[in-house]
Amino acid sequence: MAKRIVCIDTELSCWDDPAFQKSQTLEIFQFGLALINADTLEIEKTGSYYVSNTRHEVSKFCYQLTGISQSTLDKRGMPLDHVTHLLKERWGVAQRWNALVTWGDERRWMEPDFVAKGVEYPFHNGLLNLADYYRFCHCQSKRDRASQKAAAERYGVTLAQPQHNAEADATTLARIVIAMIKAGELWAPLNASGAADV
């Protein structure tokens, strides 16, 4: 069985008032995923699920940022518990055999919505925040921003479009992961015997 790396991104409810946003339990509007075959270092598939919103209407600011409209969620959104089932069955997010990678502390943003909706959090505990890892390796001060755009430029990776779309951002993340592995800065590829190639 090939080992796989699942790159995960989300789009959540957002507003142009930082104080108001900080006071809210954010609601997941979209999951984006990209699956890397760890043996071939190729992206096998990408995908996206829209999630029905029950607490927050899509704000004008959020629509302008993400392109997600209330109409999109009304027509294509699915209940969070159903999306959770798809994430586990089709993407293996609960299987520790698969590595899970995010850009940022996605658990801190995602988990409160699962709690609010009474849905079991599906992702295993080995979530790697690649932004923190990148910041530790390449940023010179605490104020330096570890952005996907900066990482993409460093590794010669093309940003998938449109940005602030969860599937596109997960695809960009997958490209960065592959580039970092090939550069020897992330997991060392395994040879047929299971030993790391060095």
C-alpha positions in Angstrom: 0.0 0.0 0.0 1.4 3.4 -1.0 1.9 5.9 1.7 0.0 9.1 1.0 0.2 12.7 2.1 -3.1 14.5 2.4 -2.9 18.3 2.1 -5.9 20.1 3.6 -7.2 23.6 3.4 -10.4 25.3 4.5 -12.4 28.4 3.8 -14.3 29.7 6.8 -16.8 32.4 7.7 -15.1 35.8 7.7 -15.8 39.5 8.1 -14.0 42.7 7.6 -14.3 43.5 11.3 -11.4 41.7 13.1 -12.9 42.2 16.6 -16.3 40.8 15.5 -14.6 37.8 13.8 -12.5 37.1 16.9 -15.7 36.9 19.0 -17.3 34.3 16.7 -17.1 30.5 16.4 -16.1 30.3 12.7 -18.0 28.1 10.4 -16.4 25.9 7.8 -17.7 26.8 4.3 -15.4 24.6 2.1 -12.8 21.8 2.5 -10.1 21.5 -0.2 -7.8 18.5 -0.5 -4.9 17.3 -2.5 -3.5 13.8 -2.3 0.2 13.1 -2.9 1.5 9.6 -3.6 4.6 9.5 -1.3 6.3 6.9 -3.5 6.0 8.8 -6.8 5.8 12.4 -5.3 2.9 13.1 -7.7 -0.5 14.6 -6.9 -2.9 11.8 -7.5 -6.1 13.8 -7.1 -7.6 17.0 -5.7 -11.1 17.7 -4.5 -13.4 20.0 -2.7 -16.6 19.9 -0.6 -18.9 22.8 0.3 -20.5 22.7 3.7 -24.0 23.9 4.5 -23.9 26.9 6.9 -26.2 27.0 9.8 -25.0 29.9 11.9 -23.4 32.5 9.6 -24.6 33.9 6.3 -21.8 34.5 3.8 -20.7 38.1 4.3 -20.0 40.4 1.4 -16.3 40.5 2.5 -16.1 36.7 2.6 -17.7 36.4 -0.9 -15.2 38.9 -2.3 -12.3 37.1 -0.7 -13.2 33.5 -1.5 -15.7 33.6 -4.3 -18.1 31.5 -2.2 -21.6 32.9 -2.3 -24.6 32.0 -0.1 -26.2 30.6 -3.3 -23.3 28.2 -3.7 -23.7 26.9 -0.2 -27.5 26.6 -0.6 -27.1 24.6 -3.8 -23.9 22.6 -3.3 -23.4 22.6 0.5 -23.7 19.3 2.4 -24.2 18.8 6.2 -20.9 18.7 8.1 -21.5 15.1 9.3 -21.9 13.9 5.7 -18.8 15.7 4.6 -16.9 14.2 7.5 -17.9 10.7 6.3 -16.6 11.6 2.8 -13.3 12.9 4.2 -12.7 9.7 6.1 -13.9 7.2 3.4 -12.5 8.9 0.3 -9.4 10.7 1.7 -8.3 8.6 4.7 -8.0 11.6 7.1 -8.5 9.4 10.1 -5.9 6.8 9.2 -2.5 7.4 10.8 -0.8 5.7 7.9 -1.5 8.9 5.9 0.4 12.1 6.7 -1.9 15.1 7.1 -0.5 18.6 6.2 -2.0 22.0 6.5 -0.7 25.6 6.1 -1.5 27.1 9.5 -3.2 25.8 12.6 -6.2 24.4 10.9 -7.3 22.3 13.9 -7.7 25.5 16.0 -9.9 26.9 13.3 -11.9 23.7 12.4 -12.5 21.9 15.6 -14.9 24.5 17.2 -17.3 24.1 14.3 -17.3 20.4 14.8 -18.0 20.8 18.5 -20.8 23.4 17.8 -22.5 21.0 15.4 -22.1 17.9 17.5 -20.0 16.2 14.8 -16.9 14.1 15.8 -13.7 15.7 14.6 -12.4 13.3 11.9 -8.7 14.1 11.5 -6.0 12.1 13.3 -3.8 14.0 15.8 -0.7 14.0 13.6 -1.6 17.1 11.7 1.6 18.9 10.5 1.4 22.7 10.4 3.8 23.3 7.5 3.7 27.1 8.0 5.2 26.7 11.5 7.9 24.4 10.1 8.7 26.8 7.2 8.8 29.7 9.6 11.3 27.9 11.8 13.5 27.0 8.9 13.4 30.2 6.8 12.1 33.2 8.6 14.6 35.5 10.3 12.3 37.1 12.9 9.1 36.5 14.7 7.4 39.2 12.6 8.2 37.5 9.3 5.1 36.1 7.7 5.2 32.5 6.6 2.9 32.8 3.6 2.2 30.2 0.9 3.1 32.8 -1.7 6.6 33.3 -0.1 7.1 29.5 0.1 6.0 29.0 -3.5 8.5 31.7 -4.6 11.3 30.1 -2.6 10.7 26.7 -4.2 9.7 27.8 -7.7 6.2 26.5 -7.3 3.2 27.9 -9.3 0.3 29.1 -7.2 -2.9 27.3 -8.1 -5.7 29.6 -9.0 -7.9 31.1 -7.7 -6.3 31.8 -4.4 -8.5 31.6 -1.3 -10.3 28.7 -2.9 -9.7 25.7 -0.6 -9.0 23.2 -3.4 -6.6 25.6 -5.2 -4.8 26.4 -1.9 -4.5 22.7 -1.0 -3.0 22.1 -4.5 -0.5 24.8 -3.9 0.3 23.3 -0.5 0.9 19.9 -2.2 3.3 21.4 -4.7 5.2 23.0 -1.9 5.4 19.7 0.1 6.7 17.9 -3.0 9.3 20.6 -3.6 10.4 20.5 0.0 10.8 16.7 -0.1 12.8 16.9 -3.3 15.0 19.6 -1.7 15.7 17.3 1.2 14.0 19.7 3.7 11.0 17.5 4.6 10.5 13.7 4.9 13.3 11.8 3.2 11.9 9.5 0.4 12.0 5.8 1.3 13.6 3.3 -1.0 12.2 -0.2 -1.6 13.7 -1.6 1.6 12.0 1.1 3.7 15.2 2.9 4.5 15.5 6.6 3.9 17.5 7.7 0.9 20.3 10.0 2.1 
